[in-house]
């Protein structure tokens, strides 16, 4: 089944060219089916790129998915036209009476700041509190995962001693029979791009959370509650082939002198096209999450 998004969202044309099934709004309303309702809190400055990445993965499923995009009312984005936000996004206040099968909270380039110093932190805390009763399962990504772990469980983040973690790293599942990891290989790859990590000792002391995926280089990567109503991933399996390349060249232009992303360019040569080593497991992870949501969520979302 296809994903339902606004007819003229920029991602629609890209997904259509990739044979990702997209259904126009006017057609979807005539289908006698209860789609999954997914909201996305998009905190990334690259709004359109992030929309496309997430919608590509959510659309690769036999389930029909309806999407609402949420922006921060307390933050003025300088990297996207205001018209795009007005046309395609709503604020939490506009959607707070809705109920959703799933919620995605993206990463954001604010990880060096203390949580309280992020200008929309109070608003984001309100969304995370609201999600406990209005959403069946929330998927937190990268800084969104750090924010969720801190807000819900008091687990701190800290700066990495070796500088930025950037590259494609091997990962190992701790339980291949877990519903979120069905079909996963014993070794698989996920991109990372961050300056901070969660405090592993604090995570290990939290009995309500289970670590499902670890990496020798990236640490604890996928965590979840026993019922998968809260899922946290510190990496970026949604990244496109050239997302890390764009970040590397952006940092070069800023004079940051970044390290070349690990295990990314063939021969460690930025002039060569990287290979995408994580596409299949990215699709599998998001499909598994949707299936978990589909199997567990009540048919009538008012029962949440």
N, C-alpha and C positions, 0 to 999 in steps of 0.2 A: 504494500500500500504506500501511497506517496505522503510527502510532508506538505502541509498547508501553510503557506506564507503569503504575505501581501503581494498582490499581482506585480507590482513594479519595484519590489525590493531588488537592489543591484545583484544580490546573490542568485536570484532566480535565473537569470540568463546564463551565469556561469555553471550552475548545477544542471540546467537543461542540456548544455553542451557536453556535460560529463555523463549524461543518461541517468542522473539522479532524478527519480520521479517527483515532480512538483505539481501540486494541484491548485488551480486558481480558487480564490475565496468563493466566487459565485457558484462554482461547480460543487465544492465541498459541502455547501449547505443542503444540497439535494441528495446527499448520500445518507442512507439510513444506517448509520454506524456511530458508535460512541468512540471518538478518537481519544488518544492520550493527549492531555493538556500539559504542555511543558512551557515554563517561563525561564527566560535567560536574563540574568543580571549581568550586563556586559560592561565591565569596568576597564576594558582595554582601550588605549587611545586609538588603536587601529580597528575602529568599529566594524567597517565593512568587511575587512579581512577576517576578523574573528567571527562575525556572523556567518560568513561563507564556510569557514572551517567547521564550525559546530553544526550548521544545517546539513552539510555534506554527510557527516557521520550520523546524525539523527534521521536523515532521509534514507539511509541504507538499511532499511528494516521492513519486514512485512506488515508493520503496524502503521495506521494512519496517525500522524502527529500534528497537533495544532500548536502554534508557537506564539507567545507574547514576549516582546523585547522590553526590558526595563532599564531605564536610565536613572542616575542619581540626580534628584532635584536640587541637592545641596552642593553640586559640583558643576562648574562651567567647563565643558570640553573645548579645548583649543585646536583639536586635530580633526574635527569633522564639522561639516556644514550644519548650522542650526536647523536648516530645513529638513535634513535627513532625520534628525532626532524628533522633530515635530511630526513628521509624517509617519515614522515607523515605530517610535518608542512611546511608552507611557511611563509615568512615575508609579512608585509603589502605592502612593495615596490613591491613584486612580484605579488600582487593581486589588486593593487590600480586601475587598469583599469577595474576590474570586477564590476558588479552590483549584489546586493543580495536582496532577499525578506526580510531576517532577519539577524540580528547580535546579538550574545550573548557575553557579556563581563563579565567574571567570577570575583569572589572575589580573594583576595590575602592577605597573612599574613603580610601586611605592614601598617596596619591601625594606628599604634602608630606613624608612621612617618608623617611629614608634606608632603603634596602632592609634593611640589617642591623638596623634599629630596629623592623621589623614583627615582631610576636610570633610569627607562624607562618612566618617567612622560611626557617628551616632545614628545616622540614617541606615547604614548597613547593619548595625546591631539590631535595629528595629525590624529589618527584613528577616534577619536570621531568627529572631524571636517569633515573628509572625509565621515563619515556615514550619515551626513545630506543630502548629495546629491546622495550617492551611495547605500543607504540601505532604505528599506521602513519602517521597525520597528526594533528598537534596545532594547534588554532586558538586563538591567544591574543588576548584582547580588551582594549583600553584599558590600564589598569594591568597587566593580565595580559600584554599585549604588551610593555610597558616592562620588566616583570620577566623575561620570556623573552629579550628582546634583551640584557639585561644579564647574565643568568646564562649563556646559551649563547655570547654573542659579546663580552661586555664593553662593550656600547654603553650609555653613560650617559643619564640623563634630566636635565632642568634645568627650573627654574621659568620660566614664560612671563613675559616682561618686561611685557606689557600686562595682566596679571591673568588671570582665568579665561576660557578659551575655551569659550563656551556658545552653541549655536545650530545651525542647519541650513545647511551650507555646500556650495557646488558643488565637484565633483571631476571629474578627468579621468583616464581610463585610459591607461597608457603602452603597452599592448599588448592590444587588444580580441580578439586571437586566443588569448590565454592561456586555458587551460581554466577557470581561476577567474573569468574575465571574459566568457565566452561570452554574447552577447546584450546586453551593456551598451551604453548610449548613450554618445555622446561627452561629454556632461555629465550628471551625476546627483548626488543629494544624500545626505548622511549626517549624522546628528546627532553633535555632539561636546560633551563636558562634562568639562573637565579643566583643571588648573592647570599642568601640565607638558608638555613635549615631549621627544622623543628628539633626541639630538645628530646633526643631519643630516650633519655632516662625518665623524663616526665611522661612520655607516651607509654613506656613499658609499665609505669606505675598506675596507669588508668585502666581499670578492669572492664570498662564499658566499651573499649575499642580493641579491635583485632587487626594486626598487621597482616595484610594479604600478599603484599609484594615488597621485596627488598632488592637493593642493588649494592654491590661492594663499593661503588663510587658515590652513588646518590643517596644511600641510606634507606630509611623507611619511605616507601613511595606510595603505596595504596593502603589505606586504612578504612575500616567500616565498623559500624555497630552490628550487633548480632542479627538484627532484622533488616540491615542495609537501608535503614531510613536516613542515615547520614553516611555519605561516602566521601573520602578525601583522597585526592591524587596530587602529589607534589610536582609531577612532571607535566609535559605538554604533548600528550599523544595526538591532540587535534592539530598540531602544527603542520603546515604545508611543507613541501620539499625545500623551498628556498626561504622559509621564515628565519631560520638561524643564520643563513647567509645574509639576509637583510639586516638583522640585528648586528652581526659582526661588522659589516661595512658601515653601518650607522655609527658604531662605536669608534671605528677607525677615523671617520670623518670628524668626530668630536675630539680626537686626539687622546683617547683613553688608552690606546695601545693594548687592545684586548688580546688574550690568548686565542689561537685558532681553535674553533670548536672541536672537541675531541671526537675521534671516530666518525668524522662527518665528510670531509673532502677526501676523495681518493688520493693516496700518497701524501695526505696532509697538505695538499696544494690548493689554495683558494681559487686558483684559476680553473680548476676542473669541476665539472658538474657532480654534485653529491648524489649518492644513491639513497632512495627512500627505503629504509629498512624496517619501518614501523607501521606501514599502512594497514596491513592485514590485522594486526593486533589492536590497532586503534579502532577499526571498524568492529572488531569482535567485542572489545570492551564496552563500547557504547550500545551495541546491540544487546549484549548481556544485561546491561543496566536497564534498558527499556523493557526487556522481557521480565526482569525481576519486578519492575514497577507494574507492568501489565498483569502479572500473576497475583500480586499482593494488594493492589489498590482496590478500594470498593467501587462498584459500578457507579453508584451515586456518590459523587464527591462531597455532597452535603453530609455524608456519614463520617467524614474525616474528623 
